[in-house]
Amino acid sequence: MKTKKLLIILLLISVACYTQNTEQRARQKIDQLNQLITNAKNKGIDVTKEKMSLRVADIFLEYAKWDQNHKGEVAADFRKAGRVVPNSAVQKTPEEYANLLPEYERQEVVLLLDEAISKLNKLIAGQEKRKPTLELDWESLDIDGFDIKQNGTPVFLLDWNFKPGSTMGFDTREFFGSLGGYYYSIQFLRENADGSIGINPGQEARLRNLKSGNFGAPFLGMRLVPDFIKKAYPDFTKGGSTFTGFDIDHPQARKLHKTLFEKYVPFFKGKNMSKLGYMLSNEPHWNTSGTWDVVEITAHTKSKFVDWLKRKHGTITEVNNLWSTSFSNFRQAANSFVTPVNKSLRGSPQYYDFMRFNQNRVTEWFTFLRDEIKKIDPDAKTHIKLIPGQWYDGSRDNGLDFEALTNLTEIIGHDAEMKHSTRWGKNNPWQEKYILEWRDLAISYDFFQSIKPNAINYNSEGHSLLGSSMDVFLRPSYARASQWISTIHGGDVTTNWAWLRNADGSLKSNFKLAASTTQQPRILNELHATMIDLNTYGKEISDLQHIKSPMRFFYSETSAINKPNHMTQLKELYEDFYFEGYRLGFATENIIKKQNAKNWEFIVVSNTEYATYNEFKTIQNYLDNGGTVLIDGISLRKNEYGKNRSARLTSGSGTLLNISNKNIKAQVLALLDQRGYKPAVKVMETNSVAGFKGVFPRSVRTKNGKNIISLVNVGKDKTKIELSLGTNTNVSITNMLTGTKLNNNFDMIPEQVLLLEVAKESGNSENNIIVNGFYNIQNIDTAQNMTASQSDNHNATMLNTSKSEDQVWEFIHLGNGIHKIKNINTERYLEVGGGRCANDANINTWTTANVDHHKWYITKIGENHYLRPLHCTDRAMDKSIGSNGNVKIWKYNKNNKNQKFKLVPVNASNTIIVNGTYTIESANTGQHVISPNWEDFNVRMYRKLSAKDQQWVFEHIGNRKHTIKNVKTGRYLESFARGCGRNTNLNSWPTLNGGNHQQWLITKIGDNHYLRPSHCEDFAMDKSRGIDGNVKLWNFNTDNNNQKFKLIPVSITRNFDESSAFSIYPNPTNGILYIDTLQKDYKVYSIVVYGVLGNIVKTIDKNLNENQSIDISDLNSGLYMIAIKSHLSSNNDQTTSVFKIFKE
């Protein structure tokens, strides 16, 4: 009992100290960052980002205190939210999240401060550069064409729904958005004593004092209806939906809103707070089938339907012929529809008619709203917060004609989202290939921008962080990637969902705070750091947004209404072209009629069976006027009612090309190439899956001649990127956000974002070539080879040719035409001694190749090669006159025979010798090779840990063959049952039996290692696609990313109590703890794990040999005390060693 009480006291003290220590560390880092900010400002470095990070830190340290003191409320909120992590993660209890959250917030603050300190140190040291950013003045913003501008410069805006002006005593508007606006609704109307309609006194007073304010948008609410209206018109609320609480076809709906506008719009007119446009509705929908929020078809709506049918068809006989019905009048036909409409009717004439009517009546309603506002404010702009999912998911029963509504308003409005995970059930198909779901938002933006190419794009309720996907531990890289992609696709303003804390840090009532950004300091920091980057390069980003879209996919609402799978087919077609570097766009009947056909090169018509006469005729007119159309064999064959169309498109004065949907991509790309359309910067992507592309590129050549490219890796794996201007890969690449140079053929990890300037390599001859492989460097005059032997102090000299490896050099292309050149025998790199740049400077070899005088251009003129050092390109390698001379550099002269060399290919072995302890890390995913007992010792990949089962001892046994032993198990890597062939399993075996299947050749090419079994050299270790896969043998292929591994030397440092008989690591841990016995006389007989209150949560009774492990992965995150009970083998004296462990 005494031991238990002691443990409770120790643990409680540990919890308090741990919390105090984390906040103390954060405060110390705040002081450190403040000092660095002062130093940086003195050097003229822009520190907006770091000041923003300080604000985030200050706010969240206070939020953590609130959460620490209100765990009951936090737990209740998590309970209300339900699942707050992806389907692949373990959901904790609400109480566990409440206990974990405060310390998580503090730790995230420490991390973001560390990142800010590291970045600022690089800037101060000159390792990186930063362009000063634009400080937003929210009172000075204006819409100019398709840009929002401040003093003529395009800017991009981000704010938060419900964000208070300050929180915990800190201003939130300086760094986190400051849009203006005003909420108004018919709920504020009241009936005056004389029977007239007015607004309540509080609203009147507020309007009289309304200032111009900041750039913003008035918000028209429609959810709440005042009681006097309900009483006067009992049927007014029939036919309403979630955010439209009344029947839009009711005669009073227009009268009341006309009155509302007359009371409010005069006060909004001409003010900053209305410059972003009047929002006409919040997430409108009039669903007529399915189960979600289905509206009633009111008598007023049916009367409208009667009129619509009369205009459309003329007689009831025509309706009956089309519908295969026998109604006696239009009223009967209209009354035949009740909601929910049976979805089995989709594709029938009556379904088409009703859904088209539903769209038409909604468009008429919004036309009324817009027109009434513009009667009072002729310069007003308008927008609607549309739900894009009701377009791209394929349903057409919601009353929303997205093209008509986008055309109607002056600003593109919506609440689009990306997704970072799946909360419930199985993974979605996109997760097989991508790390985030990009397609739904991207295709929506491109559709909207095609309809309204010169309009602002306003996402007034962004749900990419918190929406259909939730993750309380969301990764910051996703925040950056998702915001960046949406901006490149045309996004100008986002008001995110949502800042769900009050000014005092408390939870906003009637909402679910769990897993929101106000619990995620690094997400908030990364998101607004991204906005700072976008605004720093506002002109370039705007240029990227608005490059020409040369090909257009034809979109028909007619086919979309009739076909349940129409949008699925369209999205698949869109995805096929997404990664090719072109801006994608759409053409519709109205777009073709109203926009200049010079805006695109041709139109692709695919899987669009249904089209009205006007749609068909519009495409034919486009052809007659010289347009180009690519069409498959099934499109445009039916009218809107499914009747076969006998007419076929003809080429007219244009070009009509028949295509096959099976190879549509190749045909379209070939035509683009033929017509001379190429991205400004060409991207070559090498991925682990042949033919797969996961990097979204967008490039532009700006008016001042710069080639700018944005790249975002949305794939699941790391990928390699090579850029070129035309066919020229000898380019200079500058990371615009860091001011640093990149070598071509660079890696991009998932969700990485790059903004690059690409230029022809300056000072680099057009005759420069790329060389990879093994060569003798042979002078054409003497036919001697260059060497740099240890016996000659590694100086470069010329000797008669031999098969010695001293004369073999490996050329390794680093990108941009730059090489390092390594001697095979000494494994040292060719350099100009001391970095000199002068005639007669010595050439020798060095152990590394990190600086410019270690790197070389290879210039080829005719059959001759000239080797020029990167730091000194006007000099070239030059041998001394005669034979057996030293090698120096001398003034570059292509006519000097002493500088002319041949590169003679050598069939040199890349097989190397390795000794020591290493982790075997996939160059593709960063995961490590293991062979665990829980997998029957089969070899597989696992996430990177500092664990012994991920460590392997390589021992060279002669003839470049190795044994590879696992440190933890002592078992040897082998090809199972001496198998040799594709998909042969790899495992580990407890002993060596002398077989070649347990002996391995290590081939190194560049920085990559390939492991091949000695008995089966044509095959190599190959990991399965993705992560956490098995490891097999597969045909040896140096281009296969699944066979590329890095051998990382193991160097473990462990902290432990010197007086203890044991050490325990890692700490914190994800679940596996390793226990090393430091004093061999001690033997463990029991391990007890205690919870925060001293309760025993786990007991392990076992005899542990030296260096064993225990598994606490089944325990929840938090602090624990672990008591290791042992005894001396000599006299059986017992002792207990106690450790504090944090389980992540």
N, C-alpha and C positions, 0 to 999 in steps of 0.2 A: 504493500500500500504506500509506503514511504517513497519507493522508487517511482510509482505512478504519479504521486503528487508532485515530485520533483520534475518529472517529465512534463506535466501539465504547465507548471510554472515556467520551465524553460521554453516550452513551445509558445505560450502566450507572450512571453518576452520577445521571442524570436519574431512572432507576427508583428508586434508593435515596432520592433527595431527594423524589420524588413521594410515595412511601410514608411517609417521615418527615414530610413536610409535612402529609399528610392526618391522620395520627395527632396531630401537633402541633396542627393546627386543632381536632381533636376535643377534645383536652385543654384547649385555651383556651376552647372553648365550654362544656365541663363547668364550668370555673371561673366563667364568665359566668353560667351557669344557676344554680349554687350561690348566687351573690350575689343573683340575682333572687329565688330561693326565700326567702332571708332577708328581703329587702325585702317580698315578698308576705306572708309570715307575719306581719310587723309590721303589715300592713294588715288582717289577719284573713282573708286569702284562702287557701282550701284548696289545698294544693300536692301532693296525693297523686299526681296524674298526673305531675307533673314529677319527683318523687322516683322514681317507677317508671321514667321515661325515663332518669334517671341510672343506675339499676341495669342497664337494658338496655345502655346505652352502655359501662359498665364491663365487663360480661360479654363483649360482642362485640368490644371492642378486644383482649381476651385471646384470644378464639376466633380472631380474625384472625391473631394471632401464631402460634397453634398451626397454623393452616392454611398460613401462610407457611413454616413449618419442616417440614411433612409433606406436601409436594405430591404425593409418590408415592402415599401412602395416599389422599389426596383424589381423585387421578386414578383410582385403582383403584375407589374407591367410585362415582364417576360412570360408569365403565365398567360396573359391575355394575347400576347403575340403568337404563341404556339411555337412552331419550329423556326429557329433563327440561324440554322447552319445548313449547308448543302446536304443532299441525301447521302453523300459518302462519309460525312462526319458524324461523330457521336453527339447526340443531343443531351445536354446536361439538364439537371432540374432547375427550375427558376431560382431556387435558393442558392444553388451552386453558382449560377451566373451572377447573382447579386453579391455573393462573397468574392467572386473573382474580379468583377468589373473595376472597382476602384484601383486596385493594384495594376491591372491591365492598362488602364488609362495612364497611370503614372509611368509605367514602363514604356509605353508608346511615346510619351512626351520625351523621355530620355533618348529614345532612338531618333526621333525627329531632330532633337537638338544636336545629337552626335553627327547626324547627316549634314545639318546646317554648318556645324563647326568644320567638318571635313571639307565641305565645298568652299567655304570662305578661306580656309587655309590655302587651298589650291589656287584660288584667285589672287590672294595676297602674294603667294610665292611666284606667281606668273605662270604656273603650270596650266591654268585655264584662263580664258578671257570671257567677259560678259558685256554685251551691249546694254546701255542704259535703257530701262523700260519707260513706257509712257504712264504717267500718273493720271488716272482717270478723274475727270471733273464731271460728275453726273448731272450737273446743271448746264453743261455746255455741249451736250450730245445732240446730233441731228441725223436724220435719215437722208442719205444722198444716193439715190439709185438703189443698187443692191447692197450698199454698205451703210453701217452706222459709223459716223465719223466724228472725231474730235479735232478741230482745227485742221481739217482736211486729211487726217490719217484714219484709216479703217481701224475700228476697235471691236472687241468681242466681250460680251457681258455675261456675268454669272451672279445670281442672287439666290435667295432661299425663301420659300413660302414660310410665313409666320415668324420670320427672324425678328427678334426685338432689336431696337436701336442700340441697346447695350446689354451686356450680361455680366453678372458678377463684378460690376464696376468697370468693365472694359468695353470700349466702343467696338461695335461689330460692322460698322459701315465703311470704315477706312479700307479694309482688306477683303471683306466678304460680301460686297455688293450693296448698292444703295438705290435700287429702282424706286421710282415714285408710283403713285396709283391711287385708286379710290374704289371702295366697294359700294355698290348701290343696287337696289332691287325693289320690285313692287311691294316687298314686305314693309318698306318704309312709307308707303302711301297710306293716307288716312281720309276718312270721309268727314268733311267739314259740316258745320251745323246747317249750312244752306244747301247741303246735298252735293256741293262740288268736291272734287278730289284734290287734295294737297299732300304735302309731306310733313312728317312730324317735326316739332319745333327744334329738337336737337339737331336734325339734319339741316334745317334751314340755317341755324346758327353756324354750323360747321362750314356750309357752303359759302356763307357771307365772308368768312375769314380764310377761305381757301387760297393758299399761295401757289405760285407757279410750280414750285417744288422741283424735284428731279425728273429726269427723263423716265417716262413710265406709261402705264396703261390702265385706264379705268376697267373694273371688273364688274360685268353685269350678272348678278345672281338671279336665278329663276326657281330655286328650290322651295322657298317659303312663300306662302300666300296669306295675306292678312285676313283676319276673321270676318271683317265686314264684307269682303268680296265673296268668301265662302257662303255667307248667309244670304247675300243677295242673289248669288248664282250657284246653287247647290251642285250643278253638274260641271262647274268650272275645273275641278281637279281631276275629273275623269280623263283617262288617256294620258296621264302624266307619267314621267319616269323619274329616276333617282334625282337628277339635278334639274329637271324641268317639271315642276310640280303641278302642271295644269295642261289643259287641252289647247294646243297651239291653233287648232281650227275653231275654237270657240270665238264668237264675235267680240267678246269683251277682251280677249287676249291682246288684240291690236289696239283697242281703245286705251287700255290701261298702260301699255308700253309707250304709246304716243304721248300720254300725259307724263309718264315718268321721264321721258327724254326732254320734254319741254321744261320740266322742273330742274333737271341736272345738267344737261349738255351745255347750256349757256355759260355755266360756271367752269366747265372743263375746257371749253373752246379756247385755243391759242396758248394754253399753258404747257409747260414742260411735261407735266404729269399725264398728258394725253398724247404726246408725240409718238409713242410706241403703238398707238392705235387702241380703239375701243374693242374690248373683248365682248363678242356678241353672245357667247354661251360657254358654259363649263361642261366639257365632256358630254355633248348632246348625243342622244340615241333614242330611236323609237323602234325597239326590237319587236318583231311580229311573229317570230318562231323561236323554238328552243325553250329554255327554262329560265334564262337570266333576264330579269327586269323587262318582261314582256308587257307591252302596252295594250290597253283596251282600244278597240276601234269604235269610236264614239259616233253618235248620230250625225254630228257635224262633219266628221271625217267621211262617213259613208255618203253623205250628200255631195261632198267634193268628188268622191270616187265616181258617182253617177255622172257628174258633169265631165269628168276626165274621160270616161268611157265613150260618152257621146262625141266628144271632140276627136277622140282617137279613131273610133270605128264607124260612127255615123248611124248605124242601125243595130238593133239587137240581133237581127239575123246574122250579121257579120260576126258579132261576138259568139253566138252559138256555133257558127261554122268553125271558128277558130278554137273555141274551148271544148267542142264536142258536148254541148249542153243544150237545154231546151227551155231557157228562161223566157218569160213572156214580156219582160221589160228590164230596163237597166237597173231599176231599184232591186229587183230580185237578184240580179247578177252581183250587185254590190253587197247585198245582205248575205250572200253565200259565204263571205269571208268572215271567219271568227279567228281570234288569236288564242293560242299559238297556231299559226298556219302549219299544216303538215309538211315537213321537209321533203317527203316523198314526191310532192308536186313539182319540185325543182326540175326545170327543163321543159315544163309544160307551158303553153301559151298563157293560161290564166295566172300561173305563178309569175311569169315575166311581167304581165300587165300590172298585177297588184304591187309588185316590188318596185316597178318603175314609177307607178303612181305615188307610192310612199316616199320615194326620193324626190319627186317633183313637188309634193306639198311641203316637204321640209325646206327645199331650196326656196320656194315662194315665201315661207316664213322668214328665213334669214335675209332674203331680198328686201322684205318690208322693214326689218330692223335696221339694216344698213341705210336704206333710203331715208328713213325718218331721222336718223342721226345726221346724215349729210344735208338734210334740209336746213338744219340749225347750224351745223358746222361743216360748210362745203369742203374744207381742207382736211376733214377727218379721214383717218385710216382706220380700218377695221380688221379683225381676225376672229377666228373661232378655235377654241381648244378642242380640236378633233382627236379622237382616239385612233391612231394609225392601225392598231391591231384589227379594227373593224374593217379595214381595207385589205391588209396583207394576209389576214387569216382566211379570207375567201368568203365570209358570210356577206350576203347582200340583202338581209332582211331587216336592216337597221335604219332605213330611211336616209342614208347618207350617200349622196353622189359626191365623192371626194373631189373629182375634177371640177364639177360645177361650183362647189362651195369654195374651193381654192381660187377659182377664177373670179368669183364674186367679190372676195375680200382683197384688200390692198397688201396685206401682210399674211404670210404663210403661218398658220397657227396650229398647234397640236400639243400632245404630251408624250412624245415618243420615248422609247427606252431600249437599252441593250440589256443583256442578261449575262451574269457572271457564273451562274450555277443553276442547279435544279434542286428545289426544296424537297419535293415529294416523289416517291416512286422511282422508276428507272430513269437512267440518263436519257436526255433527248438526243436525237441523231446528230445534232451539230457537235456534241461533245466528243464524238469519235475522231473529229479532225481539228477542232478549234478550241482555244482556251476561253473564248468568249463568244457570245452570240451577237454577231455584228450585222447579219444580213437584213433583219427586219427593219432596223432603223435606216440602214444605208439605202435600201430600195425605196423606202417611203420618202426619204429626203430627195432622192434623185427623181422620183415621180413628181413630187410637189414642185421642185425647181424646174422641171421640164414644162410644167403648166404655167408657172409664174417665174420666168428666168430673171426678172429684174426686181424681185421682191425680197424683203427681209424675211428671215426664217426665225420664228420665235417659238421655242419650246417652253411653254408657260407652266409646265409641271413635270420636270425631268425625273424619270423613275429608274435611271440606269443603276443608281447605287442602292436604292430601296424601292422595290416594287414586287414583281412576280418572283424575283430571286432575292434572297436575303443571306447575309453572312456576317455574324457579329464580329468575326475576325477577318474582315475583307482585306484583300491585298492592295496596297497603294498603287502598284503598277496598273491595276485594272482601272482605278480612278483616272489616271493619266491617259491610258490608251482609249478608253471609251469617250472621254471628253474631246480628245484630239481628233478621233475619227469623225465624231458628229460635227465638229467645226470644219474639218476639211470637206465634208459633204455639204456644207452650206449653212451650218448653224451659226446664227449671229448672237442670239440671246437665249439664255437658259435660266429659268427660275426653278431650282431643284426642290424636290420633295425630300425632306422638309426639315426646318430647324424646330425640333419638337421639345425644346426647353423654354421655360419662361425666363424672364430677366434674372430671377434669383436662382436659376439652375434647376428648379423643380420641373417635374414632368408636366407637359402640356396636357390638360384634361381632354378626354374624349379622343385621344390619339394613342398610338402604340409607338413608344420611343425605342423599344428593344431593337438592336441591330441597326440603328440609324446613325448618321454621321456625327451627331452630337454625343456619341459614345466612342468615336473613332478619330482621335486627334491627327493621326498620320494621313487619314483619308482627306480630312478637311485641308490639311496642309498641302498635300500633293495636288489636290484638285485646284486650289487657288494658285499654287506655283505653276501649274500648267497654264492657267489663264494669264499669268504674268508673261510666260514665254510666248503665248499666242499674241499678246498685245505688243510685246517687244518687236515682233516681226509681223505687225498687222498688215502691211502692204503686201508682203510676200504671201501670207496666208490667204488674203483676198484674191491674189492672182491664182493661187492653187485652186481655190473654190470655183473659179469661173472660167477655167479652160474650156475650150470648145468640146462638145460631145459629138463626134463625127458619125456615130451609128445610133439609131433609135429603134427601140423595140416597139412595135405597134401594140397599143393597149386598147381593148374594146370592152366597155362596160357591159355590152350586150352578151359577150361570151362569159364575162365574170358573173353575171346574174344567172345564166343558164347552166354553167358548169361548176360543180362542187370542187373540182380539182384544178380550175383554171389558174388560180394564184400559186398553187404548188408548182405547176409547170413553169409559170413565169419566173418564180423565184429561183428555180433550178437553172433556167436559162441565164438569168442575171448572174448567178454565182459562177457559172462557167467562164464568164468574161471578166469577173471582178478583179482578178489579180494580174491582168495583162497591161495595166498602166494607162488605160483609156478612161475618160470620164463617161459613164453610162447614162443614157437618157431614154425618154419615151416619146412616142408620137401618138396622138389621138386624132379623131376627125377634126376637133376644134383646133388643136395645135397645128395641124397641117394647113387648115384654112386661114388661121389668124397670124401665124408666125412666118418669118422669112425662111424659105426652104434652104437658103444659104447657111443657116445655122447648123445644118447637118449634112452629111454626105449621102447617106442612104438609109432606108427603113427596112427592118427585118420583121416579117410576119410569120409567126410560128405558133402552132397549136391554138389557132383562133378560128374555130369553126363557125361561130355565130357572128353575124354582122348585119346591121341594118342596111337598107338601100343607100342611105346617105353616107355611111361609112365606106361602103364599097365604091360608091361614085367618087368620093373624095380621094381615095387612093388612085383610082383611074385618072382623075384630073391631074394629080401629082405626076403620074407617069407621062401624061400627054404634054405636060409642061417641062419635060426633060429630066424628071426625077429617076432615081434608081430604087428598085424594090427587090428584095430577096424574099421568096415565099415558098413555103413547103406545100405538099400535095393535098393537105386537108383543110387549109385555112380559107375562110370566106365562102365556104360552100353552102352555108345555110343562112336564112334570114333570122330575125329575132324570135320567130315562132317555130323554128326547127324545120321550115320548109326548104327543100333543096333549091339552090340557085343555079340556073342553067348558064348564066353569064360567067365569063372568065376574064381576068385581067389581061390586057394586051399591052405591049411595050409602048405603043404610041411613039412619041418623040424621045422617050426615055429608055431605060434599060430594065428589063424584067428577067431576073435570074431565078430559076427553079433550084431549090436546095433540099437536102435531106436532113431531117432532124438528127440523124445518127452522126453526121460529121459537120454540123452547122458551124461549130467553132472554127474549124480549119478553113472553111469556105469564107467566113466573114473576115478572119484575120488576113487571109490572102488578099481579099479585096481591099482592105484598109492599106495594106502594104503597096498594092498596085496603085492605089490612089494617092500614095505619098504621105499617108498619115502614120506618124511614129511618135511615141512619147518623147519628150525633150531629153529624158535620160532613160536609157534602156537598162532593165534589171534582169540579171540572170540569177535565179535562185536554185540552190542545190539543197534538197531536203532529204531526210532519212527515207522518205517514201518516193520512189521513182515517179516523176511526173506531177507530184503534188506541190502546190504553191500555197503558202500561208502568209506571205507578206503583202500588205495592201500598199501599192505605190501610187503616188500622184506627183507629177513633175510638170514644170513650166519653164519656159525661157522668158524671162522678164523683159520689159521694155529697155532696160539698161544692159541687156545682154547676158545676164547671169542665169545659170542653169540651177534651179532649185528643185529639190525632191524631198517629199515627205514619205517616210516608211514606217509602217506599224506591223509588227509580227503578231497576227491573230492566231497562228498555228500553235499546236500543243508542244512542238519541239523546237530546239535551237536550229537555226538554218544559216546557210552561208550565202552571202550576197556579193555579186560582182556587178559593178556599174560601168557603163560605157556611154560615150557620146558617139552615136553612130556605131561604127565597128571598133572605135578606138577605146581600148581599156586602159591605156596609159593616161590616167586622169589623176588630178589632184582633188582630194575629197576633204572638205572642211566641215566639221560638226559646228553648225551655227550657234548651237546653244552652249557650247563649251569653248569654242575658238580653237579646238585641237584638230590635228590632222588624223585621218583614218587611212590605213592601208586598204587597197582594194582587196576583194575576197575576205570581207570581214564577217564576223558572226553576229547574229541577232537572236537574243533569247526571247521566249514568249512574252508578249505585251510590251516589248521594248519599242520606244518611239524615237525616231531620229528625224531631224531637219538638217539637210545637207546642202552645201553648195558644191557643185561639181564643175571642174574646169579642166581644159587640156593641161597636161603636166608642163609647167613652166621650166625652161632651161633643159628640157628633155628632147633630144633629137627625135625627129619623126622616124629615124631608122632604128630606134631602140626596140629591142625585142624582149620577149619573156622566155626564160630558160628554166626548166626544172629537170632534175636528174643528175646522173653521174658522168663526169667528163674528165679527160686529160686536157690540160691547157697547153697547147703545142704552138710554139712559134713557127711561123711559115718560113723563116729564113734558115734556121738551124735544125728544124724538126725535133728540137729538144722539148721535153716536158717540164713544167714548173713543179717544184716540190717545196716543202718547208719542214724539213726534218728536225727532230729534237736535237740531233747531233750537231746541227748548225744553228742552234739557238732559235729555231723556228723562223729564221729568215727565209724569204722566198728566193729561190735560186733556180737556174735551169740545169737539167741533167739529161743524159741520154735516156731514151725511152726504156721503160722496164714495166713489168707487171706489179711492181711494188705499189701497195696501197698509199704510200707517201705521195704518189703522183696522181691519185684519184681525188677529185673534188666534187662535192655535192652542191649543186646550184639550187637554192630554195627561193622561189619567188614570193615576196612579201606583199605584193600589190603595188599598183602605180608604176610598174616597170622596175621596181627596186628589188635587189636580191641580197641574200647573205650567201657566202661561199665557204663551205666547211671542208677541211681536209679529213678524209675518211680514217686515216691511220691515227692521227692525233686528236681528232674531234675538236680542233681549234678553228677559228674563223679568220678569214683573210681580212687584213686591215692595213691602213697606212699608219705607220708608227707615229705615236704621239699626236695623231690628228693633224699633222703638218700639211700645208697646201703650198708646195713649192717644188721646183725642179730638184730631182735627186733625193726626194724624201723616200725613206726606206719602206719597203713592203714586207710584212711579216704576218704571223698569225697570233690570235688572242683567244682567251677562253670563252669570251662572250661576244655577242653581236648586238649591242644595245644602242649604239650611237652611230651617227652618220658616217664617220670614217671607217666603220665596219661594214658599210653597205655599198652596193655597186649597181651601176647601170651597165647593160650589155648592148653596145651599139654594133649593128651588122651592116656592112657596106660590101656588096658583092658576096664573096665567100669569106671575107675577113671579119674578125670580131675584135672590138676594142673594149676594154674593161675600164670604166671611169668611176672613181669614187664619188659617192653622193655628196660629200661635203665640199667637193672640189671638182666640179664637172668639166672645167677647162683643162684638166690634166687627165692622163691615161697611163695605164700600166705600160712599162717600157723596160725591156731587157737590156743589159749592158751589151756593148759591141762584142761580137764573137760568141764563143761557146762557153758554157759553164759559168756564166756571169750572174751577178745579183740582179734582182728585179726591183725597180724603183718606180716612181711616177715622174712624168715629164710632160711638158706642154703638149696638149692633144693635137696630133697632126695625122690625118688619115693617110698621108703618103709616107709616113715613117714606118719602115718595115719592122723596126724593133717593137712597134706597138701593134703589129698585126698578128693575131693568134687564130688558130683553129680550135674549136671545141669538139674533141673527138669522143663520141659516146663510148662509155665503158659499161659493160654488164656487171656492175658492182653489186655486191650483196648489201641489202639494207638490214641484214640480220645482225643484231647487236647482243652484247653481253650485259646482263643485269645481275647485280647481287644486292641484297638488302631487303628491307620490309617496306611494302608499298600497299596503298589502296588501289584497286583497279576501277577507274572511274570512266563511265561512258562519256565520250567527248560530245555526245548528242544531247543527253538528258542530265548529266551531272550525277546520276545515281551510281551506286557502288555495287560491285559483284560480291555476292555472299553465297555460302553453301550451308544453310542452317539445318539443325537436326529436325526442326518442325516442318521441313520440306523434304524429309528423307535424304538430306544431304545433296539434293539436286541443286544445281547452280542457277541462280536467278538474280535479278536486279532489285535493289532496295534503296530507300532514301538515305542520303548521306548522314552518317552518325560517326561520332568518335568512339567506335566500338571495335572490340578485337575480332569479332566475326567478320569485319570488313577489312581486315589486315592480312596480307599474304607475304610469306617469306620466299623470295626468289633466290635460288642457289644455282650458279653455273656449274655444271658437272662435266664440261668439256665439249668440244665441237659445237659450241654455241647452243647447246641444249641445256634446259633448265628444269629443275623440279620447282613446284609452286605449292607451298604448304600454308594452310589456314592457321593463323596464330591461335585462335580460340580452341579449335577442335583438334589441331595437330594432324588433320587429314590432308591428303594430296589431291590436287586437281587432276582429273583424268577424263578421257573419252570413255563413256560407259561401254563396258563389254568389248573394248577395242574397236568400237564402231567407227566407220569412216564413210561419211556421206551426208547428204542434206538432212537436216533436222535430227542429227545424232545427238542424243542427250549428253550433257556434261554433268558430272557429279564429283564428289571427293571420296577418297578411299583411305582407310586408316593406316595402310602400310604401302611401302614401295615394293614392287615385285620385279623391277628391272625392265618392265615393258615400255616400249616407245610411246604407248598411249598415255603414259604418265610423264612424258618428257615434252618440253615445249620450246619452240623457236619464237623469239621475240623480234618482229620486224618493225622498224621505225622509219616512217616517212614523214618528214616535217616534224610536227609535234605529236603525231598520232602513232600509237602502237597497235600492232596486230598480233594476236596470239594464235599460233598454229601448232597442232600436235605433230610431234616428230614422225609418227607413223603414217601421217595423212596430210602432207604439206600443202596440198591443193585446197584445203579447207581451213577455215579460221573460226575462232570464237565469234558468235553473232548473237546479239540480244534481240528479243522480240520487239516489234513496233510499240512505240509509246513508253509507258513507265510500268514498273513492277512486273515486267515480263520474265519469262524463262530465258535461259541462255543455251544455245545449241551450237552445232557446227553448220556452216553453210559455205558455199563456194567462195574461196578467197577472192575478194574484190576490193582494191584500195579505194574505190569510189563509194563503197557502201558505208554510209554513216553508222550503221548498226555494228560494224566491225571495228570502229575507231575507238580506242581507249587511251586514257592517260594513266601513267604510272606515277602516283603521287607519293613521295617519300613520307614515311610515318615518323612523326616526332610528337610524342604525347607528353604534355606537362600536367601533372596532377597536384592539386593542393590538398594537403591533409595534415592532421595533427601529428607532429613528430613523435609525440609520446604514445600515440595509438599503435596497436599491433596491426591495424588494417588501414587501407585507404579505400574510398568509395567514390566512384565517378561514373558518368558525368553528372554535374550538378549545376543548373537544373537538368532534369531528365525527361525524355518523352515516355519512358516506361522501363527500359532495361538498365539496370545498375550493375556495374562491375566492381567486385570486391577483391582487392589484392591483399594477400597476407604478407606483411612486412617482416614479421618475426616468425620463423618457421616452426618454432616450438608451440605456437598457438593453433588450436584446432576449433573451428566453429561448430557448435552443436545446435544453435537456434538463432533465428532472427525474428524480431518483433517490430512491427510498424505501428506507431501511435498516431491518432488523429489530433486535430487542433485542441480538443478538450481532454486529451490524455486517454481516450478510449482506444482499445486495441482494434485495429482495422484489418490486420493481416499477421498471421504467424506462419513462419517457415521453419519447420523442424527438419534439418538435414545436416549431414556432415559435408562441409565444403572443403575440397582440396584447394591448392593454391590457385589464385586468379580465376575465380568462378563468378557467376552472375546470378541475379535474381530479377524476376519480372514483376513490376508494380503497375503495368499498363492498365490493369483493371481498376485502378484507383482514380478518383476524381482529381482534377487540378487543385493544387494548393500546397501548403506547408505540412511536412510530416517529420516526426522524429523516428529514426531507425536505430534500434538497439541491437548490436551484434554481440551475442553471448558466446564466449569461448572458454577453453580451459587449456592449461599447460599440459602437454603430453608427458612431461617428466614427473610432475607431482599432482596433476589433476586440479591445481588451483584454478578457480573460476574468476572471470573478469567480464565486465560489460563495457563496450565502446559505444558511445552515443553520437549520432550524426544528425544534423539538420539538412533536410532535402526538400527542394521545391520541385513538385511534379507539374510539368507543363500541361 
